[in-house]
């Protein structure tokens, strides 16, 4: 398996873990979907050096972006299924 494929799978696993943690936390609080969605929205924000014009993304930033991308795919799929 290629290094790129392994990195992608690692990011997807991390994203799934974050989604499950947010879901478990929302359920534990006995709240509705809006609590869960707000938690996910926070996970979709990639934290980088946006204010640094000389910033060059590194591996950690790229990983965080892949995690956020996977979370977005999960959120979009869940919302599409819920709206059927």
N, CA, C and O of each residue as an XYZ file, in Angstrom:
336
protein
N       0.855     -1.169      0.000
C       0.000      0.000      0.000
C       0.900      1.231      0.000
O       1.909      1.270      0.704
N       0.536      2.223     -0.782
C       1.360      3.419     -0.907
C       1.309      4.267      0.364
O       0.366      4.192      1.151
N       2.343      5.064      0.532
C       2.420      5.963      1.693
C       1.263      6.959      1.674
O       0.688      7.274      2.716
N       0.927      7.450      0.487
C      -0.180      8.408      0.365
C      -1.497      7.759      0.793
O      -2.300      8.381      1.488
N      -1.716      6.525      0.383
C      -2.945      5.803      0.749
C      -3.004      5.582      2.261
O      -4.064      5.730      2.869
N      -1.876      5.230      2.862
C      -1.841      5.032      4.313
C      -2.147      6.333      5.052
O      -2.869      6.329      6.049
N      -1.601      7.439      4.564
C      -1.870      8.732      5.192
C      -3.343      9.086      5.079
O      -3.927      9.617      6.024
N      -3.944      8.800      3.943
C      -5.377      9.077      3.740
C      -6.221      8.243      4.699
O      -7.160      8.757      5.307
N      -5.894      6.967      4.838
C      -6.636      6.096      5.753
C      -6.479      6.550      7.197
O      -7.433      6.506      7.973
N      -5.289      6.981      7.554
C      -5.054      7.473      8.909
C      -5.901      8.714      9.189
O      -6.471      8.847     10.271
N      -5.982      9.610      8.229
C      -6.807     10.811      8.385
C      -8.281     10.443      8.502
O      -9.004     11.029      9.308
N      -8.729      9.486      7.710
C     -10.126      9.065      7.776
C     -10.441      8.443      9.126
O     -11.508      8.694      9.687
N      -9.541      7.646      9.651
C      -9.771      7.046     10.973
C      -9.852      8.120     12.050
O     -10.698      8.044     12.941
N      -8.988      9.109     11.974
C      -9.007     10.193     12.953
C     -10.307     10.985     12.840
O     -10.884     11.385     13.852
N     -10.767     11.211     11.615
C     -12.024     11.945     11.415
C     -13.192     11.177     12.009
O     -14.040     11.760     12.685
N     -13.241      9.887     11.765
C     -14.326      9.072     12.315
C     -14.298      9.097     13.846
O     -15.346      9.145     14.490
N     -13.125      9.065     14.406
C     -13.013      9.133     15.865
C     -13.572     10.453     16.382
O     -14.305     10.465     17.370
N     -13.239     11.559     15.732
C     -13.733     12.863     16.168
C     -15.252     12.947     16.059
O     -15.907     13.499     16.943
N     -15.816     12.406     14.986
C     -17.270     12.419     14.818
C     -17.935     11.594     15.908
O     -18.938     12.021     16.481
N     -17.399     10.434     16.199
C     -17.984      9.587     17.244
C     -17.894     10.244     18.620
O     -18.821     10.137     19.423
N     -16.798     10.913     18.887
C     -16.654     11.618     20.163
C     -17.705     12.727     20.269
O     -18.344     12.885     21.309
N     -17.879     13.493     19.187
C     -18.874     14.573     19.192
C     -20.278     14.011     19.364
O     -21.085     14.574     20.104
N     -20.574     12.914     18.694
C     -21.893     12.288     18.802
C     -22.137     11.780     20.221
O     -23.204     12.005     20.794
N     -21.157     11.102     20.776
C     -21.300     10.583     22.133
C     -21.487     11.715     23.136
O     -22.286     11.603     24.066
N     -20.752     12.797     22.944
C     -20.887     13.937     23.854
C     -22.273     14.559     23.752
O     -22.876     14.892     24.772
N     -22.782     14.718     22.541
C     -24.112     15.305     22.357
C     -25.187     14.404     22.952
O     -26.123     14.881     23.592
N     -25.048     13.117     22.740
C     -26.033     12.184     23.286
C     -25.982     12.153     24.810
O     -27.011     12.060     25.480
N     -24.779     12.231     25.338
C     -24.625     12.219     26.796
C     -25.267     13.442     27.430
O     -25.760     13.377     28.557
N     -25.262     14.554     26.710
C     -25.875     15.778     27.221
C     -27.382     15.779     27.046
O     -28.071     16.651     27.575
N     -27.899     14.804     26.304
C     -29.339     14.737     26.083
C     -29.849     15.868     25.206
O     -31.008     16.270     25.309
N     -28.989     16.374     24.351
C     -29.363     17.509     23.493
C     -29.821     17.014     22.131
O     -29.766     15.821     21.832
N     -30.268     17.944     21.322
C     -30.732     17.606     19.984
C     -29.595     17.693     18.967
O     -28.435     17.892     19.329
N     -29.942     17.543     17.712
C     -28.955     17.516     16.641
C     -28.143     18.799     16.544
O     -26.984     18.757     16.131
N     -28.715     19.925     16.911
C     -27.993     21.191     16.774
C     -26.711     21.213     17.613
O     -25.718     21.818     17.208
N     -26.727     20.561     18.768
C     -25.520     20.486     19.602
C     -24.447     19.679     18.873
O     -23.281     20.069     18.823
N     -24.862     18.557     18.316
C     -23.942     17.709     17.561
C     -23.387     18.461     16.358
O     -22.187     18.418     16.090
N     -24.258     19.145     15.644
C     -23.832     19.873     14.444
C     -22.847     20.984     14.794
O     -21.866     21.181     14.076
N     -23.084     21.706     15.872
C     -22.152     22.759     16.276
C     -20.787     22.169     16.612
O     -19.756     22.760     16.290
N     -20.780     21.018     17.253
C     -19.516     20.355     17.570
C     -18.776     19.967     16.283
O     -17.560     20.134     16.184
N     -19.515     19.455     15.311
C     -18.896     19.081     14.035
C     -18.386     20.311     13.290
O     -17.308     20.272     12.696
N     -19.146     21.393     13.317
C     -18.697     22.612     12.646
C     -17.350     23.067     13.196
O     -16.502     23.560     12.452
N     -17.161     22.901     14.491
C     -15.874     23.247     15.087
C     -14.747     22.366     14.583
O     -13.607     22.815     14.466
N     -15.061     21.114     14.284
C     -14.047     20.193     13.777
C     -13.701     20.476     12.317
O     -12.639     20.070     11.846
N     -14.573     21.160     11.606
C     -14.350     21.419     10.182
C     -13.424     22.603      9.941
O     -13.016     22.847      8.805
N     -13.094     23.330     10.980
C     -12.213     24.478     10.839
C     -10.769     24.001     10.912
O     -10.310     23.513     11.945
N     -10.064     24.153      9.796
C      -8.649     23.768      9.763
C      -7.851     24.903     10.363
O      -7.925     26.044      9.907
N      -7.091     24.578     11.388
C      -6.336     25.602     12.093
C      -4.929     25.665     11.523
O      -4.135     24.736     11.670
N      -4.641     26.776     10.872
C      -3.330     26.961     10.275
C      -2.811     28.348     10.576
O      -3.216     28.995     11.542
N      -1.936     28.772      9.752
C      -1.342     30.105      9.922
C      -1.896     31.043      8.865
O      -1.140     31.669      8.122
N      -3.237     31.141      8.797
C      -3.880     31.932      7.761
C      -3.417     33.385      7.744
O      -3.436     34.032      6.697
N      -3.003     33.899      8.899
C      -2.629     35.297      8.979
C      -1.161     35.524      8.619
O      -0.709     36.668      8.582
N      -0.422     34.467      8.358
C       0.987     34.565      7.998
C       1.118     34.420      6.489
O       0.964     33.317      5.963
N       1.401     35.518      5.776
C       1.457     35.455      4.316
C       2.557     34.532      3.793
O       2.483     34.079      2.651
N       3.565     34.248      4.598
C       4.649     33.371      4.170
C       4.447     31.926      4.571
O       5.342     31.098      4.403
N       3.273     31.619      5.101
C       2.997     30.268      5.603
C       2.989     29.243      4.477
O       2.347     29.441      3.445
N       3.706     28.154      4.687
C       3.682     27.024      3.764
C       3.169     25.820      4.528
O       3.732     25.452      5.559
N       2.099     25.200      4.030
C       1.511     24.064      4.739
C       2.521     22.939      4.943
O       3.305     22.625      4.047
N       2.494     22.345      6.117
C       3.364     21.217      6.394
C       2.525     19.945      6.469
O       1.323     19.972      6.203
N       3.151     18.849      6.827
C       2.448     17.572      6.884
C       1.312     17.573      7.904
O       0.258     16.987      7.656
N       1.515     18.222      9.042
C       0.470     18.272     10.065
C      -0.750     19.033      9.562
O      -1.886     18.627      9.806
N      -0.515     20.127      8.866
C      -1.608     20.912      8.298
C      -2.345     20.097      7.243
O      -3.576     20.093      7.201
N      -1.594     19.411      6.397
C      -2.203     18.580      5.351
C      -3.039     17.461      5.967
O      -4.120     17.146      5.470
N      -2.542     16.863      7.046
C      -3.288     15.811      7.733
C      -4.583     16.371      8.303
O      -5.647     15.770      8.153
N      -4.488     17.527      8.958
C      -5.672     18.150      9.550
C      -6.700     18.474      8.461
O      -7.903     18.330      8.679
N      -6.234     18.905      7.311
C      -7.141     19.199      6.201
C      -7.838     17.925      5.732
O      -9.041     17.948      5.472
N      -7.104     16.807      5.618
C      -7.713     15.547      5.195
C      -8.741     15.069      6.220
O      -9.776     14.519      5.845
N      -8.467     15.274      7.499
C      -9.431     14.915      8.544
C     -10.710     15.740      8.372
O     -11.812     15.192      8.384
N     -10.557     17.054      8.213
C     -11.722     17.929      8.042
C     -12.507     17.567      6.787
O     -13.737     17.619      6.782
N     -11.798     17.201      5.726
C     -12.449     16.802      4.483
C     -13.305     15.541      4.691
O     -14.413     15.443      4.164
N     -12.785     14.594      5.453
C     -13.534     13.364      5.734
C     -14.742     13.656      6.614
O     -15.816     13.095      6.395
N     -14.583     14.518      7.596
C     -15.715     14.902      8.449
C     -16.794     15.561      7.609
O     -17.979     15.274      7.785
N     -16.398     16.445      6.694
C     -17.372     17.115      5.823
C     -18.142     16.080      5.006
O     -19.357     16.209      4.850
N     -17.475     15.071      4.490
C     -18.133     14.016      3.717
C     -19.150     13.272      4.577
O     -20.248     12.961      4.116
N     -18.788     12.988      5.820
C     -19.687     12.290      6.748
C     -20.907     13.156      7.050
O     -22.038     12.671      7.014
N     -20.682     14.427      7.345
C     -21.774     15.350      7.669
C     -22.720     15.495      6.477
O     -23.939     15.422      6.631
N     -22.153     15.699      5.297
C     -22.988     15.848      4.104
C     -23.812     14.591      3.843
O     -24.990     14.683      3.498
N     -23.205     13.423      4.003
C     -23.929     12.171      3.800
C     -25.041     11.971      4.819
O     -26.135     11.525      4.475
N     -24.757     12.301      6.070
C     -25.763     12.147      7.124
C     -26.943     13.086      6.892
O     -28.097     12.694      7.062
N     -26.653     14.314      6.507
C     -27.720     15.278      6.279
C     -28.534     14.904      5.038
O     -29.750     15.094      5.016
N     -27.885     14.387      4.028
C     -28.596     13.949      2.831
C     -29.522     12.784      3.158
O     -30.654     12.730      2.680
N     -29.043     11.863      3.965
C     -29.873     10.714      4.357
C     -31.039     11.148      5.222
O     -32.145     10.628      5.077
N     -30.809     12.090      6.116
C     -31.867     12.557      7.016
C     -32.946     13.325      6.256
O     -34.096     13.373      6.693
N     -32.589     13.915      5.143
C     -33.545     14.726      4.369
C     -34.249     13.951      3.265
O     -34.955     14.549      2.453
N     -34.075     12.645      3.218
C     -34.742     11.833      2.188
C     -36.229     11.818      2.396
O     -36.954     11.187      1.627
